[in-house]
Amino acid sequence: MSINPDTLDFAKGGGLIPAVVQDADTLQVLTLAYVDRAALEETIESREATFFSRSRGGRWRKGETSGNRLKVVGIAADCDGDALVLSVRPMGPACHLGTTSCFGDEDAPGLGRIARLERTIAERAAADPETSWTARLLAKGPKRVAQKVGEEGVETALAGAAGPDEEVASEAADLIYHLLVLLRARHLSFQDVLDVLATRERPAKQPR
C-alpha cells in the first residue's frame, strides 16, 4: 500500500479527504466516506478501512459492530492529492442497509458479474461434492473440467450458428461458467486472461 499521507492535501477539505470505496475484484463502487490523516494512517497500518464520521465526530472502523469489515488491498490518490480510491475486499455488505453497495441494490453490475462468479466458485470449491456441482466438478480434476468446456463450446457454437438469441445467451453463460471453473482448477483467474489480452493490444496506426 504505497501511499504517503504527507503528499495529500488534507487542508483543502478542512482536514478531511473523500474516499471512494471500490470492490477490488468487481470494481463496483461500494460507498463514499471521508478520512482524516489519523484514519488514513490507521487504515494503512491495519489494512482495514477506517474512516472519519462527520456525524459522530470521530474515527470508526467499518464493521466494528456488524462484522462487515473492508479489507484494503490498495489506496490511490487523484492527481491533486485531495481524493482517494480505496480498493477493498468486503467481508459482507458495505451498506448499513444490508446491500452490497450504498449506490443501489444491484450486486456487481456489468462485467463485475465475472468476478462475483469467481468468488462463488471459490466458495463452492470447499463445499460437499455431494451437494455442489462445482465442488464435484473440481474434485474430478482439470481434465474433466476441460472436457466440459469443450462440450459447452460446441453447444455454444451450434446455438450461435442456428439457434435463437435466448439459446445463444444461455449456452454462452454455461461456457463462461465452466471456463471459470477450469481456470480455478488450474490455479488461474480471469485476471490472468485479461493480462494476456492487455499484452496483445496494439496502438492504432496513425494516418499518414
ABEGO torsion letter per residue (X at the ends): XBBBAAABBAAAAGGBBBBBBBBAAAGBBABBBBBBAAAAAAAAAAGBBBBBBAAAGBBBBBGAAAGBBBBBABBBBBAAGABBBBBBBBAEBABAAGBABABEABBGBEAAAAAAAAAAAAAAAABBAAABAAAAAAAAEAAAAAAAAAAAAAAAAAAAAABBAAAAAAAAAAAAAAAAAAAAAAGBBAAAAAAAAAAABBBBBBBX
